[in-house]
Amino acid sequence: MKKESKTGIIIQARMGATRLPGKMIKPFYEEKGVLELLLQRLEKRFARQPDVAMLVATTVNPSDDLIAEIAERCGFLVFRGSEEDVLRRFIDAATYAGVEKMIRVCADNPFLDMDALAELIRRTGTQAHDYIAFSTSEGTPSIKTHYGFWPEAVRLDALKRVADAITEKIYREHVTNYIYTHPHGFSVDLIPVPREIEENGNIRLTLDTPQDFEMQRTIYARCMERYGRIDIPSVLETLEVFPGFYEQMKQQIHLNAK
């Protein structure tokens, strides 16, 4: 019986950001940036799992030297590849890490749910789907939403098939876009997001603008100081303390619709 390969947690991060330059390193909580905080949470939860490899995928742009330094300081492997062709960067990063299946994590999601990531690792170990993601009741993968809680899983072979078949810029920039917009050509597993999240469509916890940053910094600090953790229940309870944030999030959703 063939031994199942490791699952790679690949964190996508770079310094370049049009609306919030330097957002990866801007002090977010206890003088640490969102990248360092996220890597520390990942290391605490998954570093001792023998079936998991973790790697930060950034670019060859000199401005991302600092991303590589932070990742290495946190004990993560680093792969540097194309800035524009993110699809190729992920394929090469997975090959470098020696993994056939990967969980894609966007570093601008400081409230990434670790239990959801663990569920994706479990499913990639028992299923052979090309793509696994959390989704709304309408079948929209979480990567296309503004919630910011969930990663997505994809197999290396599926990404290679996409890379061999398409050249359109949108599919090279957005790693899994072709797969979930052409599901007939792939094996896809969609996991429903919690009802209490979908029923509140104004939750926005992806970090993209200065307004996002200020709100999320307050929420993060409150969660850590009151609950000592970052997870969906603590975030929802914290938002009850700051109900005005929902209106601000609604405005940001409208201004930054995907």
C-alpha positions as CSV (number, residue, x, y, z in Angstrom):
1,M,0.0,0.0,0.0
2,K,1.4,3.4,-1.0
3,K,2.1,5.7,1.8
4,E,0.1,8.9,1.6
5,S,2.2,12.0,1.1
6,K,2.4,15.0,3.4
7,T,0.0,17.9,3.1
8,G,1.7,21.2,2.6
9,I,0.4,24.3,4.3
10,I,1.5,27.0,1.9
11,I,1.2,30.6,3.1
12,Q,1.0,33.2,0.3
13,A,2.6,36.5,1.4
14,R,4.2,39.6,-0.2
15,M,4.9,43.2,0.7
16,G,3.3,44.7,-2.3
17,A,-0.3,45.9,-1.6
18,T,-1.9,48.8,-3.4
19,R,-4.4,49.8,-0.8
20,L,-2.4,49.0,2.3
21,P,1.4,48.9,1.6
22,G,3.4,46.9,4.1
23,K,0.3,45.4,5.7
24,M,2.2,42.2,6.4
25,I,4.6,43.9,8.9
26,K,2.6,46.9,10.1
27,P,2.3,46.5,13.9
28,F,-1.0,44.7,14.5
29,Y,-0.9,43.2,18.0
30,E,1.9,43.4,20.6
31,E,4.1,45.1,18.0
32,K,4.0,42.1,15.7
33,G,2.7,42.1,12.1
34,V,-0.1,39.9,10.8
35,L,2.4,37.6,9.0
36,E,4.4,36.9,12.2
37,L,1.2,36.4,14.3
38,L,-0.3,34.0,11.7
39,L,2.9,32.0,11.4
40,Q,3.2,31.7,15.2
41,R,-0.4,30.4,15.4
42,L,0.3,27.9,12.6
43,E,3.5,26.7,14.2
44,K,1.8,26.2,17.6
45,R,-1.0,24.1,16.1
46,F,0.6,22.1,13.3
47,A,4.4,22.1,13.6
48,R,4.5,18.8,15.5
49,Q,2.3,16.9,13.0
50,P,4.5,14.5,11.0
51,D,2.1,14.5,8.0
52,V,2.2,18.3,7.6
53,A,4.9,20.5,5.9
54,M,4.7,24.3,6.2
55,L,6.1,26.8,3.8
56,V,5.8,30.5,3.0
57,A,5.6,31.3,-0.7
58,T,6.7,34.8,-1.5
59,T,8.2,36.5,-4.6
60,V,11.7,37.2,-5.9
61,N,11.1,40.9,-5.6
62,P,13.8,42.4,-3.2
63,S,11.0,44.1,-1.3
64,D,10.0,40.6,-0.1
65,D,13.3,39.9,1.5
66,L,11.7,40.9,4.8
67,I,8.9,38.3,4.3
68,A,11.5,35.6,3.8
69,E,13.4,36.8,6.9
70,I,10.3,36.7,9.1
71,A,9.3,33.3,7.8
72,E,12.8,31.8,8.4
73,R,12.9,33.4,11.9
74,C,9.6,31.6,12.7
75,G,11.1,28.3,11.5
76,F,9.3,28.0,8.1
77,L,10.6,26.9,4.8
78,V,10.6,29.7,2.2
79,F,10.1,29.5,-1.5
80,R,10.5,32.6,-3.7
81,G,9.0,32.7,-7.2
82,S,7.1,34.8,-9.7
83,E,5.4,37.9,-8.5
84,E,2.8,38.0,-11.3
85,D,2.3,34.3,-12.0
86,V,1.0,33.2,-8.6
87,L,-0.2,29.8,-10.0
88,R,3.3,28.9,-11.1
89,R,4.7,30.1,-7.7
90,F,2.4,27.7,-5.9
91,I,3.2,24.8,-8.3
92,D,6.9,25.4,-7.8
93,A,6.5,25.9,-4.0
94,A,4.7,22.6,-3.7
95,T,7.3,20.8,-5.7
96,Y,10.0,22.4,-3.6
97,A,8.3,21.2,-0.4
98,G,7.7,17.7,-1.9
99,V,3.9,17.7,-1.4
100,E,1.2,16.5,-3.7
101,K,-1.6,18.2,-1.9
102,M,-1.7,21.6,-0.2
103,I,-3.7,24.0,1.9
104,R,-3.5,27.5,0.5
105,V,-3.4,30.2,3.2
106,C,-3.6,33.9,2.4
107,A,-1.5,35.8,5.0
108,D,-3.9,38.8,4.9
109,N,-6.5,36.7,6.8
110,P,-5.3,37.2,10.4
111,F,-8.4,35.5,11.8
112,L,-7.8,32.2,9.9
113,D,-9.7,29.4,11.7
114,M,-7.3,26.7,12.7
115,D,-10.0,24.1,13.3
116,A,-11.1,24.6,9.7
117,L,-7.6,24.2,8.5
118,A,-7.3,20.9,10.5
119,E,-10.5,19.7,8.8
120,L,-9.0,20.3,5.4
121,I,-5.9,18.4,6.4
122,R,-8.1,15.5,7.5
123,R,-10.1,15.5,4.3
124,T,-7.0,15.7,2.1
125,G,-5.7,12.6,3.9
126,T,-8.8,10.6,3.3
127,Q,-10.2,12.0,0.0
128,A,-8.9,12.3,-3.5
129,H,-10.7,15.5,-4.5
130,D,-8.9,18.0,-6.7
131,Y,-10.3,20.9,-4.7
132,I,-11.8,21.2,-1.2
133,A,-13.2,24.5,0.2
134,F,-15.7,26.0,2.6
135,S,-18.5,27.6,0.7
136,T,-21.8,29.5,1.1
137,S,-25.1,27.8,0.6
138,E,-25.1,29.1,-3.0
139,G,-21.8,27.2,-3.7
140,T,-19.5,30.2,-3.6
141,P,-16.1,29.2,-2.3
142,S,-14.9,31.1,0.7
143,I,-11.9,32.5,-1.2
144,K,-14.5,34.6,-3.1
145,T,-16.0,36.0,0.0
146,H,-15.0,38.7,2.5
147,Y,-15.2,36.5,5.6
148,G,-11.5,35.8,6.0
149,F,-11.9,32.7,8.2
150,W,-11.2,29.8,5.8
151,P,-8.3,28.4,3.7
152,E,-8.7,26.1,0.7
153,A,-7.2,22.8,-0.3
154,V,-6.0,21.8,-3.8
155,R,-3.9,19.0,-5.3
156,L,-0.7,19.7,-7.2
157,D,-1.8,17.7,-10.1
158,A,-4.9,19.8,-10.6
159,L,-2.8,23.0,-10.6
160,K,-0.5,21.5,-13.1
161,R,-3.4,20.7,-15.4
162,V,-4.6,24.3,-15.1
163,A,-1.2,25.7,-15.9
164,D,-0.8,23.4,-18.9
165,A,-4.2,24.4,-20.3
166,I,-4.6,28.1,-19.8
167,T,-2.7,31.4,-20.2
168,E,-5.3,34.0,-19.2
169,K,-3.9,36.4,-16.7
170,I,-6.8,36.1,-14.2
171,Y,-6.1,32.4,-13.8
172,R,-2.4,32.9,-13.4
173,E,-2.9,35.5,-10.7
174,H,-5.7,33.7,-8.8
175,V,-4.4,30.2,-8.1
176,T,-7.6,28.2,-7.8
177,N,-10.0,30.4,-9.8
178,Y,-10.1,28.2,-12.9
179,I,-10.9,25.1,-10.8
180,Y,-14.0,26.5,-9.0
181,T,-15.2,28.3,-12.1
182,H,-14.9,25.2,-14.2
183,P,-16.0,22.5,-11.7
184,H,-17.1,20.1,-14.4
185,G,-13.4,19.4,-15.2
186,F,-12.4,18.7,-11.6
187,S,-13.5,16.7,-8.5
188,V,-14.7,19.3,-6.0
189,D,-15.8,19.1,-2.4
190,L,-17.6,22.1,-0.8
191,I,-18.1,22.3,2.9
192,P,-21.0,24.5,4.1
193,V,-19.9,27.5,6.3
194,P,-21.6,27.9,9.6
195,R,-25.1,29.2,9.4
196,E,-24.5,32.0,11.9
197,I,-21.7,33.4,9.6
198,E,-23.7,33.3,6.4
199,E,-26.7,34.8,8.0
200,N,-24.6,37.8,8.9
201,G,-23.4,38.9,5.5
202,N,-21.6,42.0,6.8
203,I,-18.7,40.2,8.4
204,R,-15.5,41.2,6.7
205,L,-12.2,40.0,8.2
206,T,-9.9,39.9,5.1
207,L,-7.3,42.6,5.5
208,D,-7.1,44.9,2.5
209,T,-7.6,48.6,3.5
210,P,-6.6,51.0,6.3
211,Q,-10.1,50.8,7.6
212,D,-10.0,47.0,7.8
213,F,-6.7,47.3,9.6
214,E,-8.0,49.5,12.4
215,M,-11.1,47.5,13.0
216,Q,-9.4,44.1,12.9
217,R,-6.6,45.3,15.2
218,T,-9.2,46.2,17.8
219,I,-11.0,42.8,17.4
220,Y,-7.8,40.8,17.5
221,A,-6.6,42.5,20.7
222,R,-10.0,42.0,22.4
223,C,-10.1,38.3,21.5
224,M,-6.6,37.7,22.8
225,E,-7.1,39.7,26.0
226,R,-10.5,38.3,26.9
227,Y,-10.4,34.8,25.5
228,G,-6.7,34.1,24.9
229,R,-7.3,32.8,21.4
230,I,-8.4,33.6,17.9
231,D,-11.4,31.5,16.6
232,I,-14.8,32.0,15.2
233,P,-16.8,32.0,18.5
234,S,-14.4,34.5,20.1
235,V,-14.7,36.8,17.1
236,L,-18.5,36.6,17.0
237,E,-18.7,37.4,20.7
238,T,-16.3,40.3,20.3
239,L,-18.3,41.8,17.5
240,E,-21.3,41.9,19.8
241,V,-19.3,44.3,21.9
242,F,-18.6,46.5,18.9
243,P,-21.8,46.4,16.9
244,G,-20.8,49.6,15.0
245,F,-18.1,47.6,13.2
246,Y,-20.8,45.8,11.2
247,E,-21.8,49.0,9.5
248,Q,-18.2,49.9,8.8
249,M,-17.6,46.4,7.4
250,K,-20.6,46.7,5.2
251,Q,-19.2,49.9,3.7
252,Q,-15.8,48.2,3.1
253,I,-17.6,45.2,1.5
254,H,-19.4,47.6,-0.9
255,L,-16.2,49.5,-1.7
256,N,-14.0,46.4,-2.2
257,A,-16.4,43.9,-3.8
258,K,-14.6,40.9,-5.3
